[in-house]
Amino acid sequence: MNPDLIFVIGCIVGLLSIPSLIGAFSESRTPRAAAILIMIAAGLIAVAILQKPTGYSIATIPEVFTRVFSDIFR
């Protein structure tokens, strides 16, 4: 699997954990689902970084998203 795709999936899963985290804190519950999503996202991002020898920088993240989405929709 392409490390860029793994990285993008990890970022999207991480973003999806934010509403769950906010909902759990607003209702005074423990954020179990959010914690699981954050761990999955961190694992996916770590795997992508380890598979790509040059790694990722903040400046290249939009390029990575563009490349992955163009590969999907092409």
Buried (B, 14 or more C-beta within 10 A) or exposed (E): EEBBBBBBBBBEBBEBBEEBBEEBEEEEEEBEBBBEBBEBBEEBBEBBBEEBEEEBEEEEEEEBBEBBEEEEEE
